[in-house]
Amino acid sequence: MRQIQMVDTRTQYHKIKAEVDKAVLDVMESSAFINGKPVQDFADGLSSYIGVKHTIPCANGTDALQIAMMALGLQPGDEVITPSFTYIATTEVIALLQLKPVFVEVDAKTFCIEPAAIEKAITPKTKAIVPVHLYGHAAPMEEILAIAKKHNLFVIEDNAQAIGCNYTFSDGITKKTGAIGHIGCTSFYPSKNLGAFGDGGAIFTNDDELAVKLKMIANHGQSKRYYHDVVGCNSRLDTIQAAILDIKLKHLDEYITARKKAADFYDKAFAGHAKITTPYRAVYSDHAFHQYTLILDGVDRDGLNLYLSEQHVPSMIYYPVPGHKQKMFEQFNTASQEMPVTDWLTERVISLPMHTELDEEQLDFIASNVLNYINK
Ligand SMILES: *Cc1c(COP(=O)(O)O)cnc(C)c1O
């Protein structure tokens, strides 16, 4: 059996090696390392895949979120509503821009932001909502859009974990996550569903004016060469990364299918177990399975994690400390905030290996060992 990893990017690479190697060598030969043709080609390809008018490539997913918030003209002290149960990048950029992160609860089944909690957290200072499509499952966008419209708020989707996920509205219209809010942000970190061979990110919008601002901010606030209208940053997707991503984009649906297949295997193996809750799929969302995350009930999670590692099966806790309890946010006094669902999930979740290259032998080995420990 091949060694089991949380993510197996090498085996995935080997399947498209000839194509990727040629693309990288072509970039090296062209020497157009910055803003070479593959950057625009990839952006165009991604726009049509996501179903959005504009894709602005940038250096990573954290920058994508930062640039999005800068482009919306948010002012210091403005409040941004976001789940506490997410990766730190979502909330860190809020504080970095001297905005105030307002942490709210998630739904215990979907792991995504809870619309009722958003409504309760709105104040006259609220300017934006940042839903996160955590683990690859969509946040309830239809309800979020309705709240945003009612209170005149911006919606920035953190789509770093859910590229390729489909969201279906109650009228039957289906859109890709990232194309639903005012702005969508994603990451091409190597382990993400569409992973580069290094860092990368992108910003999506259907708004022409916002697209101009986003592009400008990602490029030193420049309107034309050496004329800088606003304070921006330097955030670019390398040509080499774009060339690789352009090839991988053509395989993305295949990759998601492979992830779903692995998830189906796990689902069957754990079905009906009293101590294991397998990932939920809401009617409005399919699942891109960036992570396959279980909720354990009455299981010694650290013990399971240790037992699995002894069998050479990695497992991870995403995330061991929720945002509102991070020391980074001390100034906002959120640590004592009542977050029963978030705290409950934080203590019970565990993510199993999930990637495109898992075979049945590996999946069976992982599932059997999880069950061995829990049933012992
Ligand atoms: C990975 C990730 C990011 C940040 O992406 P980077 O490319 O690592 O900067 C932001 N939000 C979420 C939810 C993520 O998983």
The ligand as a Tripos MOL2 file, in Angstrom:
@<TRIPOS>MOLECULE
LIG
   15    15     1     0     0
SMALL
NO_CHARGES

@<TRIPOS>ATOM
      1 C1         -6.3310   28.5770    2.7730 C.3       1 LIG1
      2 C2         -7.3600   29.5200    3.2590 C.ar      1 LIG1
      3 C3         -7.2110   30.9090    3.1710 C.ar      1 LIG1
      4 C4         -5.9160   31.5870    2.7920 C.3       1 LIG1
      5 O1         -5.2970   31.1920    1.6720 O.3       1 LIG1
      6 P1         -3.7100   31.3510    1.4810 P.3       1 LIG1
      7 O2         -3.5210   31.1470    0.0310 O.co2     1 LIG1
      8 O3         -3.0630   30.3100    2.3250 O.co2     1 LIG1
      9 O4         -3.3530   32.7250    1.8980 O.co2     1 LIG1
     10 C5         -8.2700   31.7150    3.5470 C.ar      1 LIG1
     11 N1         -9.3950   31.1970    4.0270 N.ar      1 LIG1
     12 C6         -9.5800   29.8730    4.1620 C.ar      1 LIG1
     13 C7        -10.8860   29.3610    4.6920 C.3       1 LIG1
     14 C8         -8.5770   28.9860    3.7930 C.ar      1 LIG1
     15 O5         -8.7600   27.6730    3.9580 O.3       1 LIG1
@<TRIPOS>BOND
     1     1     2 1
     2     2     3 ar
     3     2    14 ar
     4     3     4 1
     5     3    10 ar
     6     4     5 1
     7     5     6 1
     8     6     7 2
     9     6     8 1
    10     6     9 1
    11    10    11 ar
    12    11    12 ar
    13    12    13 1
    14    12    14 ar
    15    14    15 1
@<TRIPOS>SUBSTRUCTURE
     1 LIG1         1 GROUP 0 **** ****
